[in-house]
Amino acid sequence: MAYITLKNCFLLVALTIVIAQIANAGDSNIISDFILPANLSVVDGNFFTYTGLRALANGFPDTFKVTKVSMAEFPALNGQSVSYAVLQYPAGTVNPPHTHPRSAELLYLIDGTLEVGFVDTSSKLYTQILYSGDIFVFPKGLVHYQYNSDMNNSAVALSAFGSASAGTVSVPSSVFTTGIDEAILAKSFKTDVATVEKIKAGLAPKA
């Protein structure tokens, strides 16, 4: 009897840990219908409406562009565990390797073709060619990219996230533009300081 009770206790503890991990997998739960910013006490339908994507109708960019609809741009998303981004890829452009530390990404290709890929924690690369109407999931926190290899046509995608603030960590920028010592980078990438300096120069903001 004591063995069964002890076994049940272990099972209960294990189940509690699993449930806690699931509960913490996304944004924190809220105990109200929605969260108002501190400077608002009364809202109407305008608070729940975002019009920032109307600007996309004004023309296509010359370089890859992400237009985010996260909590920072749309405060009504606070506590709702969802956000979006519209991604525009002119011919031959790339969304460089990056991660989203707080959410998986579900990408829906609206127009064009894209090569997409991500790398798992065993360093295995998964790639796919997407066509208009396809959906691809990038698992939470893993390095991934998208590339429009078509040199004549643009592509457009919509990404959904299971967080109001998924976060984006650019691999090139976080490695080469944040002040990590050049000698450390040279050793890490088995190259020389001159090469590191050249990469940094290429990533520097254009004046």
C-alpha positions as CSV (number, residue, x, y, z in Angstrom):
1,M,0.0,0.0,0.0
2,A,2.8,2.4,0.9
3,Y,4.5,1.6,-2.4
4,I,1.3,2.4,-4.4
5,T,0.9,5.7,-2.5
6,L,4.5,6.7,-3.1
7,K,4.1,5.8,-6.8
8,N,1.0,7.9,-7.0
9,C,2.8,10.8,-5.4
10,F,5.6,10.6,-8.0
11,L,3.0,10.5,-10.8
12,L,1.2,13.5,-9.4
13,V,4.5,15.5,-9.1
14,A,5.5,14.5,-12.7
15,L,2.0,15.4,-14.0
16,T,2.2,18.8,-12.2
17,I,5.5,19.6,-13.8
18,V,4.2,18.7,-17.3
19,I,1.1,20.8,-16.8
20,A,3.2,23.7,-15.5
21,Q,5.5,23.5,-18.6
22,I,2.5,23.5,-20.9
23,A,1.0,26.5,-19.1
24,N,4.2,28.5,-19.4
25,A,4.7,27.6,-23.1
26,G,3.0,30.8,-24.3
27,D,2.1,34.3,-23.0
28,S,0.8,34.5,-19.4
29,N,-2.9,34.0,-19.0
30,I,-5.0,37.0,-18.1
31,I,-8.1,37.1,-15.8
32,S,-10.0,39.7,-17.8
33,D,-11.4,39.9,-21.3
34,F,-8.6,42.3,-22.4
35,I,-6.0,44.6,-20.9
36,L,-6.2,48.4,-21.3
37,P,-3.2,50.6,-21.3
38,A,-2.7,52.6,-18.1
39,N,-3.7,55.9,-19.9
40,L,-7.1,54.5,-21.0
41,S,-10.2,53.7,-19.0
42,V,-12.9,53.6,-21.7
43,V,-12.5,52.2,-25.2
44,D,-14.6,51.5,-28.3
45,G,-14.1,49.5,-31.4
46,N,-11.2,51.6,-32.5
47,F,-9.0,50.2,-29.8
48,F,-9.4,46.7,-31.3
49,T,-8.7,47.9,-34.8
50,Y,-5.3,48.2,-36.4
51,T,-5.0,50.1,-39.6
52,G,-1.2,50.2,-40.0
53,L,-1.2,47.6,-42.8
54,R,-3.1,50.0,-45.2
55,A,0.3,51.5,-46.0
56,L,1.3,48.3,-47.8
57,A,-1.0,49.2,-50.6
58,N,1.2,52.2,-51.5
59,G,3.8,50.2,-53.3
60,F,6.4,47.4,-53.0
61,P,9.7,47.9,-51.2
62,D,13.1,47.7,-52.9
63,T,14.5,45.5,-50.1
64,F,13.2,42.8,-47.9
65,K,10.7,44.3,-45.4
66,V,8.8,43.1,-42.3
67,T,5.8,45.0,-41.1
68,K,5.0,43.8,-37.6
69,V,1.6,43.8,-35.9
70,S,2.7,42.9,-32.4
71,M,1.8,44.4,-29.0
72,A,4.2,47.3,-29.5
73,E,2.3,48.4,-32.6
74,F,-1.2,47.2,-31.5
75,P,-1.6,47.5,-27.7
76,A,-5.0,45.6,-27.9
77,L,-2.9,42.4,-28.4
78,N,-1.6,42.6,-24.8
79,G,-2.6,39.3,-23.1
80,Q,-4.1,37.8,-26.3
81,S,-1.1,35.5,-27.2
82,V,-1.3,36.3,-30.9
83,S,0.5,38.6,-33.3
84,Y,1.2,38.9,-37.1
85,A,3.8,40.1,-39.5
86,V,3.6,40.8,-43.2
87,L,6.8,39.9,-45.1
88,Q,7.6,41.4,-48.5
89,Y,10.4,39.9,-50.5
90,P,11.5,41.7,-53.7
91,A,13.2,39.4,-56.3
92,G,16.3,37.8,-55.0
93,T,16.1,38.9,-51.4
94,V,16.5,37.1,-48.1
95,N,15.1,37.3,-44.6
96,P,18.5,36.4,-42.9
97,P,18.8,33.7,-40.3
98,H,17.0,34.6,-37.0
99,T,15.0,33.2,-34.1
100,H,11.8,34.1,-32.3
101,P,12.5,33.2,-28.6
102,R,8.9,33.4,-27.4
103,S,6.9,31.8,-30.1
104,A,6.7,29.4,-33.1
105,E,6.0,31.0,-36.4
106,L,3.3,29.9,-38.9
107,L,4.1,31.3,-42.3
108,Y,1.5,31.5,-45.1
109,L,2.8,32.3,-48.5
110,I,0.3,34.6,-50.2
111,D,2.1,35.2,-53.5
112,G,5.3,34.0,-55.2
113,T,7.7,31.3,-54.2
114,L,10.1,31.0,-51.2
115,E,12.9,28.7,-50.1
116,V,12.5,28.3,-46.3
117,G,14.5,26.4,-43.8
118,F,15.3,25.9,-40.1
119,V,18.0,24.2,-38.1
120,D,17.1,22.0,-35.1
121,T,19.1,21.5,-31.9
122,S,21.0,18.6,-33.4
123,S,22.2,21.0,-36.2
124,K,20.0,19.3,-38.8
125,L,18.7,21.6,-41.6
126,Y,15.1,21.2,-42.8
127,T,14.3,23.0,-46.1
128,Q,11.3,23.4,-48.4
129,I,10.2,25.3,-51.5
130,L,6.9,27.0,-50.8
131,Y,4.4,28.0,-53.5
132,S,1.5,30.4,-53.2
133,G,-1.0,29.0,-50.7
134,D,1.5,26.9,-48.8
135,I,2.0,27.1,-45.0
136,F,5.2,26.2,-43.1
137,V,5.9,26.2,-39.4
138,F,9.1,27.3,-37.8
139,P,9.4,25.7,-34.3
140,K,9.8,28.1,-31.4
141,G,13.3,29.4,-30.8
142,L,15.0,27.7,-33.7
143,V,17.2,29.5,-36.3
144,H,15.4,29.9,-39.6
145,Y,15.3,31.9,-42.8
146,Q,13.3,32.6,-46.0
147,Y,14.8,33.3,-49.4
148,N,13.1,34.5,-52.6
149,S,15.4,32.9,-55.2
150,D,13.2,34.1,-58.1
151,M,15.2,36.9,-59.7
152,N,12.2,38.3,-61.6
153,N,9.3,38.1,-59.2
154,S,8.5,39.3,-55.7
155,A,6.9,37.3,-52.9
156,V,4.6,38.1,-50.0
157,A,3.9,36.1,-46.9
158,L,1.9,36.5,-43.7
159,S,3.3,35.1,-40.4
160,A,1.3,34.3,-37.3
161,F,2.8,34.0,-33.8
162,G,1.5,32.5,-30.6
163,S,2.7,35.5,-28.6
164,A,1.8,39.1,-28.6
165,S,5.5,39.8,-28.5
166,A,7.4,36.9,-30.2
167,G,10.7,38.8,-30.3
168,T,13.2,38.6,-33.1
169,V,16.9,37.8,-32.7
170,S,18.9,38.4,-36.0
171,V,21.8,36.0,-36.1
172,P,24.1,38.2,-38.2
173,S,23.3,41.3,-36.2
174,S,23.4,39.8,-32.8
175,V,26.8,38.2,-33.6
176,F,28.6,40.9,-35.5
177,T,27.0,44.3,-34.5
178,T,26.7,44.0,-30.7
179,G,30.3,44.6,-29.6
180,I,31.7,41.1,-29.3
181,D,35.5,41.3,-29.5
182,E,36.7,40.8,-33.1
183,A,39.4,38.4,-31.9
184,I,36.8,36.3,-30.2
185,L,34.7,36.3,-33.4
186,A,37.7,35.4,-35.5
187,K,38.6,32.4,-33.3
188,S,34.9,31.3,-33.1
189,F,34.5,31.3,-36.9
190,K,38.0,30.1,-37.6
191,T,38.9,33.1,-39.6
192,D,40.9,36.3,-39.2
193,V,40.1,39.8,-37.8
194,A,40.2,41.4,-41.2
195,T,37.4,39.1,-42.4
196,V,35.3,39.9,-39.3
197,E,35.8,43.6,-39.9
198,K,34.6,43.2,-43.5
199,I,31.5,41.4,-42.3
200,K,30.8,44.1,-39.7
201,A,31.2,46.8,-42.4
202,G,28.7,45.0,-44.6
203,L,26.2,44.9,-41.7
204,A,26.7,48.5,-40.6
205,P,23.6,50.8,-41.2
206,K,23.8,52.8,-44.4
207,A,24.3,56.5,-43.9
